[in-house]
Amino acid sequence: VIVWVARLEDPGRWAGVLGPDERAAAGRFRRPADASRYVAGRGILRTVLGRRLGQPPAALRFRYGPKEQPILDGHRCAFSVAHCGDLALIAIAPGGRVGVDLERIRDGIDVEAVAGEFFPAAARRALARVAPARRARAFFRAWVRHEALVKATGRGLVFPADARPEGGHGLWVRPLRLDPEYAAAVAGDGPRPCVRLRRFEPGAEAPAPSSAWWGGWGRSDTRRSPP
Amino acid sequence: MTRDDVLTVVRKHVLAALDDLAPEAFDPAKSMKDLGANSLDIVEVVSRSMRELRVKVPRSELSKLSNINELVDLLHESAGARPVTA
C-alpha cells in the first residue's frame, strides 16, 4: 500500500480535471474553503491514480458505492482518501481493500460520549485503561484506526451498524507517523502489510491554474450565500 | 418537546463542531458533510445531541440519514417514544 501525503491547496490548478459530478459536488459545500479542499483533493486523487494507471487524470471515470465512496471504473486498483484541514492522505493498493483516516489531535472533544456511542466494546475498554492526561491522544489514534477499518470494509463511512473488534474482517490496520499534531492510520487486507508513505508533488500533468470554471464557481457560491 | 426544540439542540452542536460555519449558513436540508463536517464532527454532533436530549438512536438508523432534517426527525421521534420519568 502506498500512502500519498498531499496539501490541499491551489484548487484552480485542479479544477480542469474534474468530472461534471465532482463539480456539482463542489458546488454543494456551504463554505468556500471546503469546496476548495474538495476540488484539490479530487484533482490530486485523479493525478495519483492517473500516474499509476498511465492515463490522463481527466480520463478516469468514477462510480459510487452505496455509501457514496468513489470506485474506479474498469480497474482493480483500490484506494481510499482522508483529509483534515488542508492535509490529505490517499492510500492506493493494487487490489483488495484499503482504508485510510486522518485527524488533527485537539482538545475539547467529548471523548467519553463519542467512544461510548460509536466505538466497539474492545476499543472502549482499551481507552478506559489509558491515563486521563493521555486519553485524548489515545482517543484520536483509536478513532483513526476504527475509521480506517470501517472504510476498508466499505460498510459505511460513519456509522458501522455491526462494527466488529479490530482485527475482524481479515484486515490489518497500522498507524501512520506523520506529525505529532495528527493521528493517522491505514487498513487493508493481505497477509503482510507493507506501507510506504510518499509526499505528493504536482507534476506537468496538472493543468495551469486560473481555470475559467473555477472562477465561475466562486461567483456561484457567493450568489447562493445568504445576505 | 417539539421538533423545533430538537432542531435548536442539533443546530447548536453543529455550529459548535464547525466553528467557522456562519450561523446563517446552517441549513438543515443539507447533509453535515455538505456543511463541511467530517466523520468525527458528525458523530460528535450526534453524541452530544443524544446526550442533551437524553435519547438513544440505534446506529443502524443513523446510517440511513442523508441530511440534518432527517436526524432531527429521528431524534424527535425517539424523544417522543421515551417513557416520561419524574
Interface residues (C-beta under 8 A of the other chain):
Chain A: R28 F29 R30 R31 A33 D34 H83 C84 D101 E103 I109 D110 A113 V114 G116 E117 F118 W143 E147 G156 L157 V158 F159 P160 A161 S225 P226
Chain B: L18 D20 L21 E24 A25 D27 K30 D34 L35 G36 N38 S39 L40 I42 V43 E44 V46 S47 R48 M50 R51 R59 S60 L62 S63
